[in-house]
Amino acid sequence: MIEVIHSGNAGQFGDLLDKQFRLRHEVFVGERGWTAFDVDGIHEKDQYDDDAAVYLVAADDAGAVAGGFRLYPTVLPHMLSEHFAQLVDGALIQRRDVLELTRFAMRKSERRSRHYFELLLAIQEYGLMEGLSGFTSVINPLRIPILQGFGLEIEPLGLPAMIDGEATIAVLFHVSEKCFARVSKSVAIEESVFALPQTSRWIA
């Protein structure tokens, strides 16, 4: 199941949040070589891991973290606006009903697992719960057909470009009831993926 962790409940989920930053270190520093974000040899963080961030973390009954991702308001300076704006053709999306989705990380043994499928469905379920229209993100363009195969609706916001030796593209993940239904059917999950009923984190 997935926990939603934010500044209002971080004290309750301190251990889970710490494990999430450790997993990010394994994936982004250990596997991808993002040494600039190595905090202490154990955790990976950047300037957007602040009180405005919300984390969706997939964990098992024993408290082991399988994966997760971070959400951040686009109305604040965020990764796309401050570091990858050149990937967007035209005006940047900076609206309260659109969040930025970054740092999607999965433990190697959990890739393509039920936890992975739950996180994919959580993109839609959380978006609908919060009244969102979408999530911006920066991904490898090779991921687009894979994610579309699970039923996600993805709109490129510009052309791909090579950044630090990797093909990169800015996209918008649309949120809708139809998209939620497609993903739910694709991953064969009908029940809510969240551990507890969620209350809104975002101010309208």
Disulfide bonds with the S-S distance in Angstrom:
none
